[in-house]
Amino acid sequence: MPLPTPSSAPNDDRPPLRRPAQRSIGPGGLTAPQPPLPVPRRTVDLPPAHTVLICVALPGLAISTEQGQLTGQGLEGFYRAGRRMLSRCRLRVAGREPLAVQARMVAADQARFVSTLSLSAEGGPDPDVLVERTRYADGTERITLRSAAHRHLRLPVEVALGTDLAELGAVAAGRAGPELPASVHDSGMRWSCATGHSVVTADPPPADALASAGLLRWEIELPPGGTRSVELRVRPAGAGPIRAAARGATSPLAPARAAGDDPRVQGLLHTSIEDLQSLLLRDPAQPSDTHLAAGAPWRCGMAPAEALAAARMTLPLGTRLAAGTLRTLARTQLPGEGPRSGLIPGPRRHVGTHLPPGCTGVEATLLFPALLAEAVRWGLPDQEAEDLLPAAERCLRWLRTSVGDGTYLADLHPGGPARGETQAHAHRAALLGADLLDAYGRAGGGGLRQWAREMRAAFREDFWIEDRGGGRPAAARLSDGRLLPHLGAGSVHLLDTGLLGAGAPAPGLLDKVQTEQLARLLGGPAMDSGWGLRSLGVKEAAYNPFGHRGGAVRVHETAVAVAGLAAAGYEKEASSLLRGVLSAAETFGYRLPEMYAGEQRVEGGAPVPHPAACRPSATSAAAGVLLLTTLAGIRPDAPAGTVTLRPVRGAPLGEIGLTGLRVAGAPFSVRVSRLGLAMVEEAADGLQLGA
């Protein structure tokens, strides 16, 4: 598998080294072991990212260790659009490196490093100088020296700089190459190669500069209690400062706030929105349209399915992100009249040991009409919706063409399996798409509903495996009718039925008894790790607590499970998963990674990081929004001028208030009491509370 680069959205999963033979359950019971499926070999091991501090304001990144010095090792450095602009930035004061004492993220795009320096052997253990470095994703670093001494200090300050101008993918693969020679440039240094140029400028200008060592030097005068600062700015030669997509009024996300009995809700929502803003990108074809990158540091480009899923989870923050994402992806939709006409292209995704890699383009194509339909419910203006309707119609036409005369949507390659998760996406797309077509006077809604009805009736028979434990939904149905029985987090999408008019959820693929059994399984110890939902049950073959889709906790699926379980009335299971992932969020400083180990929670323990997980991650940050808004059960129908509330009656986090949300284009605030009663505190004029 090629190494991911930040300029694209590659496979988000790393395949295992081998697949064991597997047994499957079908109508005829247990079958003989099947031969292992072919798996592409890993070509590289990604360097660990769980111990570094990652400042993000795309297209800028700053990656640092807790020491604060940039040594040129590992991933360290300032990056712009996937290229390392500066890999080495080592500070020495009075001939010594200060002692690192603290490192922390201040915001999504900045980190603060504190170190100290003792200058006198007779002065005891107390530091004489405090050194503070504030590092920003946009390529700025501010170095501040504060004197704690009682005498005047004259300090030589040196910063040694260097870079290789390597692509992030090459850095991760250990192919960055040597540092480039520097030249003195204006008030700093310059480096050049065939593919780029980098410039560092300093304010105030250095007293001395030595190109051969990449060294800038100042003589700093510090009176007792005095402060002096030096600011470095790193950027490509001739380029201006980074214009982040989320700044000020340009952000498509409302600055919502949370408060309540559980103080963690405030940190989770605030950090989630900050991380979402840091991952925003503009579409080069139409810079007014923004979408989310999948995550940093590995996946700083568009991943269509994840961008749509994240935009859907953030609809309570407004519809602008959804609209920008939909317009961006509509421009990528395959044209023509062939069998793939209307498909939104996407990379392949490894899904663990039980199934071959799947095409995320299929998921994106099915999410497109569902997101558009729900965005209309949340208040997307009619003109924007109508402009996007032709692309949604092409998605739905592709769906019907791909299913043909059959019942299920199978993988695109001949003889491919029909995945249970894919059927859930397809069923939701058909019902919400039909709703959308009817609302705008377009034909085709009746046929989609009829197919969804037929698929629903068949699915309950064809995809359900009876066993002594009460049964379970199959992960997939093979072309010969055999079922793959493993229990994984993909089954949560069977609970995510989508929103129709008047606050009504769409019908699901499972009947009431099957839904109750799935809720029991998701809430059981095999799936609920205590920190969130495992991607594969602990009793399944090839379970691995670190497996991307083979046992690790994925925050996105956990949030979908919480929302689906709560909507279906299984509040006990939903509340357990919610409390688990909230506890995990606290240990991660509320910046949730895309995944972490599915190890069972124990008293006094903490979730174990996955060394290759993106953090921040678009779907995990968006999941923070979904988790908290699920507590209020907000179900808007902006075209009808109503909003229905279905709060979690058990109030698992006590009282919670959510302010600054957006419904029908206006601010919306809601409060849920400790008794589980919801009350609207702010809403658009004329918006009525539904029954």
SULSUL-V137466 format. One record per residue. N is the residue number from 1. RES is the residue in one letter. SS is DSSP state (H for helix, E for strand, C for the rest). PSI is psi in whole degrees, -180 to 180 (none if undefined). Layout:
<<N:RES:SS:PSI> <N:RES:SS:PSI>>
//
This chain:
<<1:M:C:129> <2:P:C:151> <3:L:C:136> <4:P:C:142> <5:T:C:155> <6:P:C:-11> <7:S:C:0> <8:S:C:177> <9:A:C:86> <10:P:C:-171> <11:N:C:135> <12:D:C:0> <13:D:C:147> <14:R:C:126> <15:P:C:153> <16:P:C:169> <17:L:C:-30> <18:R:C:164> <19:R:C:133> <20:P:C:160> <21:A:C:147> <22:Q:E:153> <23:R:C:148> <24:S:C:157> <25:I:E:132> <26:G:E:-166> <27:P:C:-28> <28:G:C:10> <29:G:E:-155> <30:L:E:138> <31:T:C:174> <32:A:C:157> <33:P:C:141> <34:Q:E:151> <35:P:C:150> <36:P:C:146> <37:L:C:145> <38:P:C:141> <39:V:C:132> <40:P:C:146> <41:R:C:149> <42:R:C:136> <43:T:C:-24> <44:V:C:160> <45:D:C:123> <46:L:C:139> <47:P:C:152> <48:P:C:138> <49:A:C:-3> <50:H:C:-15> <51:T:C:-1> <52:V:C:160> <53:L:E:125> <54:I:E:112> <55:C:E:132> <56:V:E:128> <57:A:E:80> <58:L:C:139> <59:P:C:20> <60:G:E:144> <61:L:E:149> <62:A:E:120> <63:I:E:126> <64:S:E:156> <65:T:C:174> <66:E:C:-13> <67:Q:C:-24> <68:G:C:-29> <69:Q:C:141> <70:L:E:112> <71:T:E:-6> <72:G:C:1> <73:Q:C:153> <74:G:C:-136> <75:L:C:-3> <76:E:C:142> <77:G:E:174> <78:F:E:133> <79:Y:E:147> <80:R:E:121> <81:A:C:40> <82:G:C:1> <83:R:E:137> <84:R:E:110> <85:M:E:-31> <86:L:E:125> <87:S:C:-22> <88:R:E:129> <89:C:E:86> <90:R:E:127> <91:L:E:135> <92:R:E:136> <93:V:E:126> <94:A:C:38> <95:G:C:4> <96:R:E:154> <97:E:C:129> <98:P:C:157> <99:L:E:119> <100:A:E:131> <101:V:E:-19> <102:Q:E:143> <103:A:E:132> <104:R:E:154> <105:M:E:131> <106:V:E:-37> <107:A:E:178> <108:A:C:-29> <109:D:C:8> <110:Q:E:148> <111:A:E:152> <112:R:E:130> <113:F:E:130> <114:V:E:134> <115:S:E:166> <116:T:E:164> <117:L:E:128> <118:S:C:125> <119:L:C:-18> <120:S:C:130> <121:A:H:-25> <122:E:H:-6> <123:G:H:0> <124:G:C:-167> <125:P:C:-8> <126:D:C:131> <127:P:C:151> <128:D:C:-26> <129:V:E:134> <130:L:E:128> <131:V:E:122> <132:E:E:128> <133:R:E:122> <134:T:E:120> <135:R:E:131> <136:Y:E:149> <137:A:C:-23> <138:D:C:2> <139:G:C:13> <140:T:E:140> <141:E:E:128> <142:R:E:122> <143:I:E:119> <144:T:E:130> <145:L:E:130> <146:R:E:129> <147:S:E:131> <148:A:C:5> <149:A:C:161> <150:H:C:7> <151:R:C:163> <152:H:C:136> <153:L:E:138> <154:R:E:111> <155:L:E:125> <156:P:E:128> <157:V:E:127> <158:E:E:140> <159:V:E:119> <160:A:E:123> <161:L:E:152> <162:G:E:159> <163:T:C:159> <164:D:C:-6> <165:L:C:38> <166:A:C:152> <167:E:E:149> <168:L:H:-39> <169:G:H:-40> <170:A:H:-38> <171:V:H:-47> <172:A:H:-32> <173:A:C:0> <174:G:C:23> <175:R:C:34> <176:A:C:-32> <177:G:C:172> <178:P:C:165> <179:E:C:148> <180:L:C:153> <181:P:C:143> <182:A:E:158> <183:S:E:148> <184:V:E:132> <185:H:E:117> <186:D:C:-117> <187:S:C:30> <188:G:E:-136> <189:M:E:160> <190:R:E:142> <191:W:E:146> <192:S:E:147> <193:C:E:-178> <194:A:C:-24> <195:T:C:1> <196:G:E:172> <197:H:E:148> <198:S:E:142> <199:V:E:136> <200:V:E:127> <201:T:E:152> <202:A:E:143> <203:D:E:116> <204:P:C:160> <205:P:C:149> <206:P:C:155> <207:A:C:-25> <208:D:E:148> <209:A:E:133> <210:L:E:106> <211:A:H:-38> <212:S:H:-28> <213:A:H:0> <214:G:C:37> <215:L:E:130> <216:L:E:140> <217:R:E:138> <218:W:E:156> <219:E:E:113> <220:I:E:127> <221:E:E:124> <222:L:E:108> <223:P:C:165> <224:P:C:125> <225:G:C:4> <226:G:C:164> <227:T:E:137> <228:R:E:147> <229:S:E:151> <230:V:E:134> <231:E:E:128> <232:L:E:142> <233:R:E:125> <234:V:E:130> <235:R:E:162> <236:P:E:147> <237:A:C:130> <238:G:C:-4> <239:A:C:150> <240:G:C:-175> <241:P:C:157> <242:I:C:133> <243:R:C:92> <244:A:C:141> <245:A:C:-18> <246:A:C:6> <247:R:C:132> <248:G:H:-134> <249:A:H:-11> <250:T:H:-12> <251:S:C:134> <252:P:C:0> <253:L:C:129> <254:A:C:142> <255:P:C:66> <256:A:C:160> <257:R:E:152> <258:A:E:144> <259:A:E:155> <260:G:E:-167> <261:D:C:-36> <262:D:C:110> <263:P:C:-15> <264:R:H:-22> <265:V:H:-33> <266:Q:H:-48> <267:G:H:-39> <268:L:H:-48> <269:L:H:-42> <270:H:H:-48> <271:T:H:-38> <272:S:H:-45> <273:I:H:-41> <274:E:H:-46> <275:D:H:-40> <276:L:H:-44> <277:Q:H:-37> <278:S:H:-23> <279:L:C:4> <280:L:E:139> <281:L:E:153> <282:R:E:143> <283:D:E:120> <284:P:C:-30> <285:A:C:-24> <286:Q:E:88> <287:P:E:-16> <288:S:E:-14> <289:D:E:126> <290:T:E:153> <291:H:E:173> <292:L:E:136> <293:A:E:159> <294:A:E:-38> <295:G:E:166> <296:A:C:147> <297:P:C:-10> <298:W:C:-27> <299:R:E:65> <300:C:E:26> <301:G:E:-175> <302:M:E:126> <303:A:C:102> <304:P:H:-50> <305:A:H:-42> <306:E:H:-35> <307:A:H:-41> <308:L:H:-43> <309:A:H:-42> <310:A:H:-42> <311:A:H:-37> <312:R:H:-42> <313:M:H:-21> <314:T:C:12> <315:L:H:-31> <316:P:H:-13> <317:L:H:8> <318:G:C:167> <319:T:C:-1> <320:R:H:-40> <321:L:H:-42> <322:A:H:-45> <323:A:H:-44> <324:G:H:-41> <325:T:H:-44> <326:L:H:-44> <327:R:H:-41> <328:T:H:-45> <329:L:H:-28> <330:A:H:-31> <331:R:C:-14> <332:T:C:-7> <333:Q:E:138> <334:L:C:130> <335:P:C:-171> <336:G:C:-167> <337:E:C:5> <338:G:C:-177> <339:P:C:-20> <340:R:C:5> <341:S:C:128> <342:G:C:-14> <343:L:C:139> <344:I:E:116> <345:P:C:148> <346:G:C:158> <347:P:C:166> <348:R:E:151> <349:R:E:128> <350:H:C:135> <351:V:C:21> <352:G:C:-166> <353:T:C:-12> <354:H:C:-22> <355:L:C:155> <356:P:C:163> <357:P:C:146> <358:G:E:163> <359:C:E:116> <360:T:H:-15> <361:G:H:-34> <362:V:H:-47> <363:E:H:-43> <364:A:H:-41> <365:T:H:-34> <366:L:H:-29> <367:L:H:-28> <368:F:H:-58> <369:P:H:-31> <370:A:H:-44> <371:L:H:-43> <372:L:H:-45> <373:A:H:-44> <374:E:H:-33> <375:A:H:-37> <376:V:H:-42> <377:R:H:-35> <378:W:H:-11> <379:G:C:17> <380:L:C:129> <381:P:C:146> <382:D:H:-42> <383:Q:H:-41> <384:E:H:-40> <385:A:H:-43> <386:E:H:-36> <387:D:H:-30> <388:L:H:-11> <389:L:H:-41> <390:P:H:-38> <391:A:H:-40> <392:A:H:-39> <393:E:H:-39> <394:R:H:-37> <395:C:H:-45> <396:L:H:-35> <397:R:H:-40> <398:W:H:-41> <399:L:H:-51> <400:R:H:-38> <401:T:H:-41> <402:S:H:-35> <403:V:H:-38> <404:G:C:-133> <405:D:C:0> <406:G:C:-170> <407:T:C:-33> <408:Y:C:158> <409:L:C:107> <410:A:C:170> <411:D:C:157> <412:L:C:-29> <413:H:C:150> <414:P:C:135> <415:G:C:11> <416:G:C:157> <417:P:C:157> <418:A:E:109> <419:R:E:140> <420:G:H:-41> <421:E:H:-42> <422:T:H:-39> <423:Q:H:-37> <424:A:H:-44> <425:H:H:-43> <426:A:H:-43> <427:H:H:-44> <428:R:H:-44> <429:A:H:-40> <430:A:H:-47> <431:L:H:-46> <432:L:H:-33> <433:G:H:-40> <434:A:H:-41> <435:D:H:-43> <436:L:H:-45> <437:L:H:-43> <438:D:H:-42> <439:A:H:-30> <440:Y:C:21> <441:G:C:27> <442:R:C:152> <443:A:C:162> <444:G:C:-13> <445:G:H:-40> <446:G:H:-43> <447:G:H:-38> <448:L:H:-42> <449:R:H:-40> <450:Q:H:-45> <451:W:H:-41> <452:A:H:-39> <453:R:H:-46> <454:E:H:-42> <455:M:H:-39> <456:R:H:-46> <457:A:H:-41> <458:A:H:-39> <459:F:H:-41> <460:R:H:-22> <461:E:H:-46> <462:D:H:-25> <463:F:C:10> <464:W:E:129> <465:I:E:118> <466:E:C:136> <467:D:C:178> <468:R:C:-19> <469:G:C:3> <470:G:C:-6> <471:G:C:170> <472:R:E:156> <473:P:E:143> <474:A:C:146> <475:A:C:-32> <476:A:E:160> <477:R:E:121> <478:L:C:166> <479:S:C:-24> <480:D:C:7> <481:G:C:-10> <482:R:C:149> <483:L:E:142> <484:L:E:119> <485:P:C:-1> <486:H:C:143> <487:L:C:116> <488:G:E:175> <489:A:H:-15> <490:G:H:-23> <491:S:H:-17> <492:V:H:-25> <493:H:H:-16> <494:L:H:-22> <495:L:C:-15> <496:D:C:83> <497:T:C:-20> <498:G:C:167> <499:L:E:127> <500:L:C:-166> <501:G:H:160> <502:A:H:25> <503:G:H:15> <504:A:C:133> <505:P:E:149> <506:A:C:154> <507:P:C:151> <508:G:C:172> <509:L:C:-22> <510:L:C:150> <511:D:C:-180> <512:K:H:-43> <513:V:H:-42> <514:Q:H:-39> <515:T:H:-42> <516:E:H:-40> <517:Q:H:-41> <518:L:H:-41> <519:A:H:-41> <520:R:H:-41> <521:L:H:-44> <522:L:H:-31> <523:G:C:-3> <524:G:C:168> <525:P:C:-19> <526:A:C:-28> <527:M:C:-38> <528:D:E:110> <529:S:C:-9> <530:G:C:-18> <531:W:C:2> <532:G:C:-176> <533:L:E:127> <534:R:E:148> <535:S:C:-14> <536:L:E:137> <537:G:C:148> <538:V:C:-21> <539:K:C:-2> <540:E:C:151> <541:A:C:140> <542:A:C:17> <543:Y:C:135> <544:N:C:119> <545:P:C:-17> <546:F:C:-1> <547:G:C:129> <548:H:C:-49> <549:R:C:19> <550:G:C:21> <551:G:C:-20> <552:A:C:154> <553:V:E:122> <554:R:E:123> <555:V:H:-38> <556:H:H:-53> <557:E:H:-32> <558:T:H:-44> <559:A:H:-40> <560:V:H:-39> <561:A:H:-44> <562:V:H:-47> <563:A:H:-43> <564:G:H:-42> <565:L:H:-43> <566:A:H:-43> <567:A:H:-32> <568:A:C:-3> <569:G:C:11> <570:Y:C:73> <571:E:H:-31> <572:K:H:-49> <573:E:H:-41> <574:A:H:-43> <575:S:H:-37> <576:S:H:-46> <577:L:H:-40> <578:L:H:-48> <579:R:H:-35> <580:G:H:-48> <581:V:H:-29> <582:L:H:-39> <583:S:H:-40> <584:A:H:-43> <585:A:H:-40> <586:E:H:-42> <587:T:H:-25> <588:F:C:16> <589:G:C:25> <590:Y:C:0> <591:R:C:92> <592:L:C:131> <593:P:C:168> <594:E:C:-27> <595:M:E:162> <596:Y:E:170> <597:A:C:145> <598:G:C:25> <599:E:C:145> <600:Q:C:137> <601:R:C:137> <602:V:C:159> <603:E:C:130> <604:G:C:1> <605:G:C:-178> <606:A:C:153> <607:P:C:140> <608:V:C:125> <609:P:E:151> <610:H:C:125> <611:P:C:-18> <612:A:C:10> <613:A:C:144> <614:C:C:139> <615:R:C:103> <616:P:C:161> <617:S:E:136> <618:A:H:-47> <619:T:H:-33> <620:S:H:-41> <621:A:H:-42> <622:A:H:-33> <623:A:H:-34> <624:G:H:-38> <625:V:H:-47> <626:L:H:-42> <627:L:H:-45> <628:L:H:-39> <629:T:H:-23> <630:T:H:-33> <631:L:C:-30> <632:A:C:-17> <633:G:C:49> <634:I:E:121> <635:R:E:90> <636:P:E:158> <637:D:E:78> <638:A:H:-41> <639:P:H:-32> <640:A:H:-6> <641:G:C:30> <642:T:E:159> <643:V:E:132> <644:T:E:140> <645:L:E:128> <646:R:C:74> <647:P:C:160> <648:V:C:112> <649:R:C:-28> <650:G:C:-9> <651:A:C:64> <652:P:C:-21> <653:L:C:16> <654:G:C:-155> <655:E:C:141> <656:I:E:138> <657:G:E:133> <658:L:E:120> <659:T:E:155> <660:G:E:14> <661:L:E:177> <662:R:E:125> <663:V:E:131> <664:A:C:35> <665:G:C:9> <666:A:E:160> <667:P:E:144> <668:F:E:129> <669:S:E:142> <670:V:E:149> <671:R:E:136> <672:V:E:125> <673:S:C:174> <674:R:C:-17> <675:L:C:2> <676:G:C:21> <677:L:C:133> <678:A:E:144> <679:M:E:130> <680:V:E:129> <681:E:E:-19> <682:E:E:137> <683:A:C:166> <684:A:C:148> <685:D:C:131> <686:G:C:-7> <687:L:C:124> <688:Q:E:149> <689:L:E:122> <690:G:C:165> <691:A:C:none>>
//
